Amino acid sequence: INGGLINNYPRFMTGVYTSLRKQGHKVVGVFTVPDKDGKADPLAVAAEKDGTPVFKFPRWRVKGQPIAEVVEAYKSVGAELNVMPFCSQFIPMNVIDHPRHGSIIYHPSILPLHRGASAINWTLIQGDAQAGFSVFWADDGLDTGPLLLQRSCSVEPNDTVDSLYNRFLFPEGIKAMVESVQLIADGKAPRVIQSEEGASYEGIQKKSNAKVNWAQPAEAIHNWIRGHDKVPGAWTVIDGQNVTLYGSSLLSGTPADGQPLEVEGLATPGLVTKTGLVLHGSDGKALLVKSLQFEDGKMIPASKFFSSGESSSVELSPEEQAQAEEIRAIWKGILSNVPAVVDTTDFFKSGAASMDVVRLVEEVKQRCGGVELQTEDVYMASTFQDFVQVFVRRLRGEDQEEELVVDYATQDINNMTVRMPHQCFINGQFEDAENGKTSDTINPADGSLICKVAASSVGDVDRAVAAAKEAFENGPWGRMNPRDRGSMLYRLADLMEEHQEELATIESMDSGAVYTLALKTHVGMSIQTFRYFAGWCDKIQGKTIPINQARPNRNLTFTRREPLGVCAIVIPWNYPLMMLAWKSAACLAAGNTLVLKPAQVTPLTALKFAELTVKAGIPKGVINIVPGSGGLVGQRLSDHPDIRKLGFTGSTPIGKHIMQSCALSNLKKVSLELGGKSPLIIFSDCDMDKAVRMGMSSVYFNKGENCIAAGRLFVEESIHDEYITRVVEEIKKMKIGDPLDRSTDHGPQNHKAHLDKLVDRN
């Protein structure tokens, strides 16, 4: 195959483009959409990086006629095959038929059923048991060309367009497109004429046609809603306005209690519950809708329909008012020195202590229906009116934490599926870098791309620091009982232990560490570190020092240990997770918040760690991860005026530069662990067997990528030759290879630049 034309649907086709090149096919040109707001789409970025010609025309035709300039640009690349998604009707036939091998198209349907642009939607609307995709040869019809290959999957009861696409149509579609190109290259590609039997064409749905018909069974209504989610959106009329319904699922069992809601055309009123809006079909069965969108574009959780007004505070029902007064009485009983508890009364400014927090939570749970509250709720809502709001939302089930959304990169490796976050982690959320830039993280064992990781910008660093500062100054982390903070760190250590095999696999893939060592040391010692410092949280103490025993004053000085504030951590690539643990565990135990930059070549365990911190309940903004280059991200952390301390492990020249930047910016404290060459000295009276073992482990432990590696060995002259001979014999016994092989002694060096440096030195 000598090339291909790639057009439209940039993310999907970026995967196809990358995979085609990886398989050795030459892509001679990419035709994609123009830049938007000065930003190229992912396909253009990937192609431009590789030096592949990129063409960004907004259209192929004007008033049905091919644009000569575009067609000529296309012909200039000399493609022998066009590879396209979904879009034959927009491409002129003199382009489709031009290459020697013609054009192939991906279509998200098991053709001939559900032809057209809304094929996935109609698969769900019709309640099909099977979904899938086809790769076919383009012709002048609408998705009517001969079939090359097809793949199918089962449709789950609560599948959506997104879940089908992400689970099957996207990943398997990319593989199928590459397989199709290879079949053509090998001369083995079939051309199966489509049957007209079972062929269907349903047009793109318009919003005006997407109104829900409630006179149907619940399953048909559910299929209609999920088939229109997210575009154009199935809608109904509530309180005289059109409301769009998203996130439908079928319910089994009895719906939870809730508030009735009249829906136009629905015989039985809907029910707003803590999990969403319950709706009934004509067969009496129920479905649950998660989200609602109003005519002004505002979208809310369906569970919050009755608290969706402009005000951030909820309006209390008479029953809730009575419970609020019960809570006021509890506050008054605890704050006995306060004349009256009013809306603005602050629990802590009125003299309450940590024991009073426990008492408040327990009394409210006991006297107000067993509502689940935590001590953190008091710290986060310390005034009476705010506390009542938290209580009411918790009572209604409306105050659930937002589910963490993670766009995982996944790999099936080491007898498991590893799920790796690859975006910046800022203020409790994963998100792309502000400028959309990414960098490749490479598996050093075979040079393959693991995934693309967000490359943070200065703006990303500033947002991360702002989030950490807000969390320190106004969040619950520094105000909570240190013992509660320790409990969260213990919980985090437990989660790391629960995911230790996955963490060790990611560490091995990303850094080349031998899996058994990664499991025991990289991950194992990280878990131990967090458990150790979790125990320190409530044991950090100050001192008192007598300075004058003379009466009557008996003067003394005292120290009180307090957290610094926002800390920055820049970690190296040799022990990515363990260095994170060593530096961040103590920082967090003391009540600081942090912004951490992992090494650019080994960012993945840090980002997986970020995911686990959310599961551990650590508040938003306390931990932020900004992957990226040292020259940009590390420099901004050194310069940032709101960072109070920076910890760095790395080279001496960079350490000097960081110390200078920290001094010039705001005299921030700095801790530096810099390079060295530790010697090992061996004398003639040594235990030779032990000396050989120790010498080898001192040099080769973790592939020699060790802060305290014995880079120099001094051997007494009388045993020098014998020692060298023994060491060489033992080195020859070492197995070098795949770090995931349990018998491997020495994995690959961490990254190619490091390997090249080692080779050059020799």
C-alpha positions, 0 to 999 in steps of 0.5 A: 500500500502506497498511501491513503486519504484520511478525512474527517472524524479526527480522533478515530482517524488519528488512531487509524493513521498512527496504527497504519504507520506503525504497521509499515504503511505509507500515508502520503497525505491527510485531508482534514478540517481547518484549524479551529480558534488557531488549534489543529485537530488531533489528526493534523497534529499527529500528521504534521509531527510525522512530516506527512502532508496535511491539507485543511480544506473546509469542503470538497464541493460547492453547490454540488460541484467539486472544487478544482483546487481541492481535487488537484491538491488531492491528486498531487499526493499520489494515493493508491487507496483512500481510507475514510470514515462515514463520509462518501456522500461528501467526496466527489466520485472523481476522488473516490474512484481515483486511486488504483485500489479505490476507497474504503469507508468505515460505517458504524452499522452492520450493513445493510441494516441502518444505513445513514449517518444516524446508524448507531442511534437507530441501532438503539432506538430499534432495540437491536440485540446486535450492534457493530460496524462495516468496512465497505468499498465506496460507490455512488450510493449511500453506504451501498458499496460492496462489503470488505469486512464486518464486526459485531457485538452484543447490545447491553440493556443500558448501552448508550451511543457513547458506551457502544462507541467507546467499548467497541466501535472505536477501538475495534473499528481502528483495528478493523480499518488497519486489517482492511488495508493489510488485506488490500495490500495482500490482495485478499480483500473481498467485495461482498455485494450488499443484499437489499433484503433487510436494508434500511435507511433512517434519516438524521433525527431532528429535535422537532421529531425527538419528542417522547411518546409516553404511550409505549412500554418502558423499554421502548421509551428507554430505547428512544431516549438512549438512542437520541442521547446526546444528539439531538436529545429526546424531550418532553414537556414539564411545567410548560417548557421543553425539557431534554432527557439524558442518561436513561436506564431500565429499573428493576424493583420498586423505585425509591421514595421521591417527590411527584413531578407532572410530565405532559402526556404521562399517565402516572406522574414522574418521581424525583428521587435521590438517584434521578427521575423515575418514569413509567411506561404504558406497561407499568414498568419504570426507567430512570433518567439521570440528567435534564436540560432546560430550554436555556441550555442549563443542565442539572442532575434530575435528582435536583429538579426541585432545587435547581433555582438560581439560588445556591441554597435549597428551599426547605419544606415544613418537615425540613424546617422542623429538623433545622430547628432541631439542629439549631437546638443541638448547636445551642446545647454545644455552644452554651456560651452563645446567646443565640444561634443565628444563620451566621453563627460560626461553629468554631469561632464560637469556641467549638473544638474537635470533640464538639465536632464529633458530638454535633455529627453524632447528635444530628445522626441520632436525632434527625433520622440517621442522616449520614454526615462526616466530621469533614462536613462540619469543617466545610460548612462551619456556619449554621446556615451552611451546615443546614444546607449540607444536612438537607442536601444529604437528607434528599440524597442530592449532595453526592460527590461528582463521579470522577471522569477518567479518559483511560488509556488501556492495555491488556498486559501481564495477565490484566487490563491496566487502566491509565489516566493520561491527563493533568490532574487539577482540583480533583479532575482529570483534564487535557492540557490548556493548549491541547499539547501532549507528549509520548510516553514510551515502553522502554522494553520495546520502544512502543507508545504506551499512550500520549500524556498531557503536556502541561502549560504555564497556565495549567501550573498556575491553575493547579497552584491556585487550586492547591492554595484555595484548598489550603486556605479555605478547604477542610484539609488543614482544618480537620482533626489531624487524626482524620487526615491520617485516616485518609492517608491510611485509606490511600495506602490501602487502595494502593495495596489493593491496586499494587499489581496494576501499579507495579505493571504500569511502573514496569511498562513506563520505567522498565523496572523489573516487575518483581522489584517494582512490586516489592520496592517501587510500590511496596515501599510507597505503601509503607511510606504512606502508612508510616506518615499517616501515623505521624499526622496526630503526633507532630508536636512543638517544644517549650524551652525555659529561658528564665527561671527567675520569679515571678515570670518564669519566661519560656519560648515555645514552637508550634509546628504548622504547615507551610502551605502550597508545596511543589514536588519535582520527582525523577524517573528512576523510582517514579512512585516511590519518590512521589511517596517519599516526598508527598506523604510527609508533606500531606501528613503535615497538612500542606497541599501540593502540586507535583510534576512527575518526570516527563518520561515516567508520568503514569504511576503518578496519574494513577496515584491521583485517581486513587487519592479521589477514591480515598476521599482526599479533598479537591485541590489538595493533590495536583499532578502536572506532567510536562517538561522540566524546562517549562513546568519545573521552572514555573513551579520554581518561580511561582510566588504562591508556592512556599516550598519546593522539593527536587531530586535530579542533577546538580546543575538543575539543582543550582538553577532551581535554588537560584529561582526559588531565592529570586522569586519569593525566597521559598524553602527548597530541599534538593537531592542531587547527583553523586558518585558513591564509592564501594571499597573492598579490602583483601580480608573481605568475604569474597562471595559476599563482596561480589554479591554486594558489589553487583547489587550496588551497581546493578540494583534497579538497572543501576538507576539508583540514587545511591548506586556505587558508581565507583568500586575500589578493590585492594590490589592483592585481590583485584584480579580475582574480584574482577574475574568473579564479578564478570562471571556473575554478570554473565549469569544475569538475565537481561530482557522483558521486565514483566518476565518473572525470571528477568534480572535486569530490564531495559534502561529507563529511556533511550537518551539515558541508554545512549548516554551510558553507551557514550560513556563506555 
